[in-house]
Amino acid sequence: MIECKLLQDEIDDAENQLEFVNVMQQTVGRTPRIAYLEALLTIKKPNLTNQAMGEFYKILDGALKLQISYSKTLESGFSYYSKLNPDFLFSIAELYLRPVSMKEMIEGN
């Protein structure tokens, strides 16, 4: 639901919901999905500064590291690939590329 709010540009509502989820999940710990949503929230906020961009990449790196470390605990087999969640990893990759212009992609910068 938080991701839907972010995609609909309802930033304030999504931020409030994300804060609530963070409070509720303090006992469980940070999850890759929550870190991803925090990165998405950061990049969707208006007036994005260089400092905020640095924070965005830091949060997104954390989401990727959490997902990879989770995948290292899985047994090999079919369940490994389903729990690895390639769609989520692709979403992380898309988010990494969001701030990059097409010109920069073509030039390889």
N, CA, C and O of each residue as an XYZ file, in Angstrom:
436
protein
N       0.821     -1.186      0.000
C       0.000      0.000      0.000
C       0.872      1.261      0.000
O       0.532      2.257     -0.638
N       1.986      1.210      0.712
C       2.888      2.370      0.761
C       3.461      2.646     -0.626
O       3.548      3.798     -1.053
N       3.847      1.591     -1.317
C       4.394      1.774     -2.653
C       3.350      2.373     -3.595
O       3.684      3.211     -4.433
N       2.113      1.961     -3.470
C       1.032      2.533     -4.287
C       0.878      4.022     -4.006
O       0.712      4.820     -4.929
N       0.934      4.394     -2.726
C       0.837      5.816     -2.358
C       1.988      6.603     -2.981
O       1.794      7.721     -3.460
N       3.177      6.021     -2.974
C       4.330      6.709     -3.566
C       4.171      6.836     -5.080
O       4.513      7.867     -5.657
N       3.659      5.799     -5.713
C       3.455      5.856     -7.164
C       2.366      6.850     -7.553
O       2.360      7.375     -8.666
N       1.438      7.105     -6.616
C       0.384      8.095     -6.844
C       0.818      9.489     -6.384
O       0.009     10.417     -6.376
N       2.070      9.637     -6.007
C       2.643     10.899     -5.518
C       1.945     11.434     -4.270
O       1.880     12.646     -4.066
N       1.433     10.551     -3.451
C       0.869     10.933     -2.163
C       1.970     10.754     -1.116
O       1.916      9.861     -0.270
N       2.964     11.631     -1.202
C       4.201     11.513     -0.445
C       3.969     11.586      1.065
O       4.494     10.761      1.813
N       3.190     12.563      1.512
C       2.970     12.738      2.954
C       2.278     11.523      3.569
O       2.666     11.057      4.640
N       1.262     11.018      2.894
C       0.544      9.853      3.398
C       1.465      8.633      3.441
O       1.461      7.881      4.416
N       2.247      8.443      2.389
C       3.183      7.322      2.341
C       4.239      7.436      3.438
O       4.611      6.439      4.056
N       4.716      8.649      3.674
C       5.726      8.858      4.711
C       5.170      8.517      6.091
O       5.848      7.888      6.903
N       3.927      8.937      6.352
C       3.288      8.618      7.635
C       3.101      7.109      7.806
O       3.342      6.570      8.886
N       2.677      6.439      6.755
C       2.480      4.993      6.826
C       3.805      4.261      7.026
O       3.880      3.280      7.766
N       4.845      4.749      6.359
C       6.168      4.132      6.493
C       6.719      4.320      7.902
O       7.336      3.406      8.450
N       6.508      5.479      8.486
C       6.924      5.708      9.870
C       6.193      4.745     10.811
O       6.798      4.189     11.728
N       4.907      4.553     10.583
C       4.114      3.635     11.403
C       4.656      2.206     11.281
O       4.822      1.514     12.285
N       4.924      1.778     10.070
C       5.448      0.426      9.849
C       6.813      0.271     10.526
O       7.093     -0.769     11.122
N       7.653      1.288     10.436
C       8.965      1.224     11.091
C       8.834      1.058     12.592
O       9.583      0.295     13.204
N       7.887      1.766     13.190
C       7.665      1.645     14.636
C       7.162      0.241     14.972
O       7.599     -0.361     15.953
N       6.252     -0.271     14.167
C       5.666     -1.587     14.437
C       6.675     -2.719     14.232
O       6.571     -3.761     14.879
N       7.643     -2.529     13.345
C       8.582     -3.600     13.023
C       9.930     -3.465     13.727
O      10.892     -4.129     13.339
N      10.017     -2.636     14.735
C      11.287     -2.467     15.429
C      11.789     -3.773     16.029
O      12.998     -3.998     16.087
N      10.886     -4.633     16.474
C      11.308     -5.899     17.067
C      11.811     -6.882     16.015
O      12.682     -7.703     16.299
N      11.270     -6.802     14.810
C      11.659     -7.710     13.735
C      12.977     -7.278     13.104
O      13.774     -8.120     12.691
N      13.203     -5.997     13.030
C      14.395     -5.474     12.369
C      14.059     -4.934     10.993
O      12.939     -5.078     10.503
N      15.026     -4.326     10.399
C      14.856     -3.701      9.086
C      14.764     -4.786      8.014
O      15.540     -5.741      8.011
N      13.813     -4.625      7.117
C      13.652     -5.580      6.024
C      14.085     -4.925      4.709
O      14.094     -3.699      4.599
N      14.440     -5.734      3.722
C      14.809     -5.166      2.426
C      13.698     -4.331      1.800
O      13.966     -3.298      1.186
N      12.450     -4.776      1.955
C      11.321     -4.057      1.355
C      11.127     -2.691      1.994
O      10.847     -1.718      1.294
N      11.271     -2.603      3.311
C      11.122     -1.324      4.004
C      12.241     -0.376      3.581
O      11.998      0.808      3.349
N      13.459     -0.889      3.483
C      14.580     -0.055      3.030
C      14.334      0.446      1.604
O      14.615      1.603      1.289
N      13.811     -0.425      0.753
C      13.476     -0.033     -0.620
C      12.441      1.088     -0.627
O      12.578      2.068     -1.359
N      11.406      0.933      0.194
C      10.358      1.960      0.257
C      10.909      3.286      0.792
O      10.497      4.356      0.342
N      11.828      3.218      1.738
C      12.447      4.441      2.246
C      13.260      5.136      1.150
O      13.249      6.363      1.050
N      13.965      4.349      0.331
C      14.711      4.926     -0.789
C      13.764      5.543     -1.809
O      14.014      6.638     -2.313
N      12.690      4.848     -2.108
C      11.696      5.372     -3.055
C      11.087      6.665     -2.527
O      10.891      7.615     -3.285
N      10.790      6.706     -1.246
C      10.255      7.916     -0.629
C      11.263      9.063     -0.746
O      10.887     10.192     -1.061
N      12.514      8.778     -0.497
C      13.556      9.805     -0.563
C      13.657     10.423     -1.952
O      13.768     11.642     -2.088
N      13.619      9.587     -2.977
C      13.790     10.115     -4.339
C      12.515     10.783     -4.858
O      12.582     11.592     -5.784
N      11.365     10.461     -4.284
C      10.110     11.069     -4.729
C       9.853     12.434     -4.102
O       8.996     13.182     -4.573
N      10.592     12.765     -3.040
C      10.373     14.046     -2.381
C      10.812     15.181     -3.305
O      11.803     15.055     -4.024
N      10.069     16.291     -3.281
C      10.434     17.431     -4.133
C      11.725     18.089     -3.633
O      12.129     17.906     -2.485
N      12.355     18.851     -4.515
C      13.581     19.588     -4.195
C      14.684     18.674     -3.689
O      15.231     18.886     -2.606
N      15.005     17.670     -4.468
C      16.012     16.687     -4.110
C      17.401     17.323     -4.176
O      17.819     17.800     -5.231
N      18.108     17.330     -3.061
C      19.447     17.908     -2.997
C      20.494     16.823     -3.218
O      20.178     15.634     -3.237
N      21.744     17.249     -3.385
C      22.834     16.281     -3.531
C      22.965     15.427     -2.274
O      23.260     14.234     -2.359
N      22.749     16.031     -1.116
C      22.815     15.295      0.139
C      21.711     14.231      0.191
O      21.946     13.105      0.631
N      20.514     14.597     -0.261
C      19.408     13.639     -0.295
C      19.692     12.516     -1.290
O      19.315     11.368     -1.052
N      20.353     12.839     -2.403
C      20.722     11.803     -3.369
C      21.712     10.822     -2.747
O      21.615      9.613     -2.958
N      22.653     11.348     -1.987
C      23.602     10.478     -1.293
C      22.891      9.562     -0.310
O      23.211      8.378     -0.209
N      21.930     10.114      0.412
C      21.134      9.325      1.354
C      20.313      8.276      0.610
O      20.187      7.141      1.071
N      19.756      8.654     -0.541
C      18.986      7.729     -1.373
C      19.822      6.508     -1.739
O      19.376      5.373     -1.573
N      21.036      6.743     -2.236
C      21.895      5.629     -2.635
C      22.331      4.798     -1.431
O      22.465      3.579     -1.536
N      22.551      5.440     -0.301
C      22.926      4.724      0.921
C      21.800      3.788      1.362
O      22.047      2.634      1.711
N      20.567      4.290      1.346
C      19.410      3.473      1.741
C      19.204      2.330      0.749
O      18.935      1.195      1.143
N      19.331      2.641     -0.542
C      19.125      1.615     -1.568
C      20.212      0.545     -1.498
O      19.927     -0.638     -1.687
N      21.442      0.943     -1.229
C      22.524     -0.030     -1.018
C      22.178     -0.954      0.144
O      22.404     -2.163      0.082
N      21.626     -0.366      1.206
C      21.218     -1.164      2.360
C      20.139     -2.177      2.010
O      20.173     -3.315      2.478
N      19.181     -1.764      1.189
C      18.115     -2.685      0.763
C      18.700     -3.859     -0.014
O      18.318     -5.009      0.202
N      19.622     -3.563     -0.909
C      20.246     -4.621     -1.706
C      21.063     -5.555     -0.819
O      20.989     -6.775     -0.969
N      21.839     -4.993      0.100
C      22.653     -5.822      0.997
C      21.789     -6.709      1.884
O      22.120     -7.872      2.118
N      20.678     -6.160      2.378
C      19.774     -6.969      3.190
C      19.194     -8.133      2.386
O      19.106     -9.254      2.887
N      18.802     -7.865      1.144
C      18.217     -8.919      0.305
C      19.261     -9.987     -0.020
O      18.958    -11.180      0.011
N      20.467     -9.570     -0.327
C      21.533    -10.530     -0.651
C      21.894    -11.361      0.579
O      22.067    -12.576      0.483
N      22.007    -10.703      1.734
C      22.353    -11.465      2.946
C      21.237    -12.450      3.302
O      21.510    -13.552      3.776
N      19.987    -12.057      3.076
C      18.873    -12.978      3.291
C      18.982    -14.172      2.349
O      18.746    -15.309      2.757
N      19.337    -13.922      1.100
C      19.406    -15.009      0.120
C      20.526    -15.992      0.449
O      20.446    -17.163      0.076
N      21.556    -15.538      1.132
C      22.666    -16.432      1.496
C      22.261    -17.445      2.564
O      22.945    -18.452      2.747
N      21.172    -17.196      3.264
C      20.717    -18.122      4.298
C      19.797    -19.209      3.734
O      19.413    -20.126      4.460
N      19.447    -19.118      2.476
C      18.488    -20.051      1.870
C      19.182    -21.303      1.336
O      20.334    -21.261      0.904
N      18.462    -22.398      1.377
C      18.933    -23.652      0.778
C      18.778    -23.570     -0.735
O      17.868    -22.908     -1.234
N      19.684    -24.255     -1.480
C      19.510    -24.242     -2.922
C      18.311    -25.089     -3.329
O      17.903    -26.019     -2.633
N      17.776    -24.732     -4.466
C      16.596    -25.412     -4.979
C      15.578    -24.396     -5.459
O      15.857    -23.200     -5.545
N      14.397    -24.895     -5.768
C      13.356    -24.027     -6.292
C      12.979    -22.929     -5.311
O      12.765    -21.785     -5.713
N      12.895    -23.264     -4.031
C      12.495    -22.258     -3.032
C      13.513    -21.126     -2.948
O      13.161    -19.988     -2.636
N      14.779    -21.443     -3.228
C      15.811    -20.403     -3.227
C      15.453    -19.314     -4.239
O      15.504    -18.127     -3.917
N      15.095    -19.710     -5.445
C      14.811    -18.740     -6.495
C      13.518    -17.970     -6.245
O      13.414    -16.798     -6.606
N      12.548    -18.610     -5.639
C      11.314    -17.883     -5.344
C      11.510    -16.911     -4.189
O      10.954    -15.813     -4.205
N      12.293    -17.302     -3.186
C      12.533    -16.412     -2.054
C      13.595    -15.360     -2.347
O      13.640    -14.321     -1.687
N      14.446    -15.622     -3.331
C      15.418    -14.617     -3.762
C      14.687    -13.382     -4.281
O      15.177    -12.259     -4.159
N      13.523    -13.602     -4.855
C      12.638    -12.543     -5.322
C      13.289    -11.696     -6.422
O      13.606    -10.527     -6.202
N      13.486    -12.289     -7.604
C      14.121    -11.553     -8.699
C      13.351    -10.302     -9.123
O      13.955     -9.334     -9.587
N      12.032    -10.311     -8.968
C      11.253     -9.110     -9.306
C      11.639     -7.948     -8.393
O      11.755     -6.807     -8.840
N      11.831     -8.244     -7.130
C      12.245     -7.206     -6.179
C      13.649     -6.704     -6.512
O      13.907     -5.502     -6.463
N      14.554     -7.620     -6.851
C      15.911     -7.211     -7.233
C      15.882     -6.337     -8.485
O      16.654     -5.385     -8.602
N      14.993     -6.663     -9.414
C      14.844     -5.837    -10.613
C      14.313     -4.448    -10.251
O      14.738     -3.451    -10.835
N      13.389     -4.381     -9.293
C      12.865     -3.084     -8.830
C      13.980     -2.241     -8.219
O      14.027     -1.028     -8.424
N      14.864     -2.871     -7.479
C      16.016     -2.155     -6.907
C      16.895     -1.619     -8.030
O      17.333     -0.470     -7.985
N      17.156     -2.455     -9.042
C      17.985     -2.026    -10.171
C      17.340     -0.842    -10.900
O      18.029      0.108    -11.273
N      16.028     -0.898    -11.101
C      15.325      0.215    -11.751
C      15.448      1.497    -10.941
O      15.608      2.582    -11.499
N      15.374      1.364     -9.639
C      15.467      2.538     -8.773
C      16.877      3.127     -8.806
O      17.045      4.345     -8.744
N      17.895      2.258     -8.904
C      19.264      2.750     -9.049
C      19.403      3.598    -10.313
O      20.117      4.601    -10.318
N      18.724      3.195    -11.374
C      18.863      3.877    -12.662
C      17.933      5.074    -12.824
O      18.111      5.859    -13.756
N      16.961      5.235    -11.957
C      15.977      6.311    -12.107
C      16.611      7.695    -12.226
O      16.203      8.462    -13.098
N      17.594      8.052    -11.387
C      18.151      9.410    -11.486
C      19.110      9.612    -12.664
O      19.553     10.733    -12.914
N      19.427      8.550    -13.378
C      20.409      8.638    -14.469
C      19.682      8.996    -15.763
O      18.672      8.388    -16.116
N      20.217      9.996    -16.460
C      19.594     10.412    -17.719
C      19.966      9.433    -18.838
O      20.934      8.680    -18.731
N      19.187      9.464    -19.894
C      19.456      8.586    -21.036
C      20.808      8.929    -21.655
O      21.530      8.037    -22.101
N      21.148     10.196    -21.685
C      22.446     10.613    -22.241
C      23.587      9.985    -21.443
O      24.557      9.493    -22.019
N      23.466     10.003    -20.128
C      24.502      9.410    -19.281
C      24.593      7.894    -19.493
O      25.681      7.319    -19.475
N      23.431      7.258    -19.694
C      23.437      5.811    -19.938
C      24.140      5.476    -21.258
O      24.916      4.524    -21.339
N      23.855      6.268    -22.274
C      24.445      6.016    -23.590
C      25.970      6.236    -23.543
O      26.742      5.477    -24.128
N      26.376      7.296    -22.829
C      27.793      7.620    -22.723
C      28.525      6.669    -21.783
O      29.752      6.575    -21.830
N      27.782      5.960    -20.926
C      28.382      5.025    -19.997
C      28.938      5.684    -18.758
O      29.805      5.119    -18.091
N      28.451      6.880    -18.436
C      28.944      7.576    -17.233
C      28.196      7.160    -16.006
O      28.483      7.648    -14.913
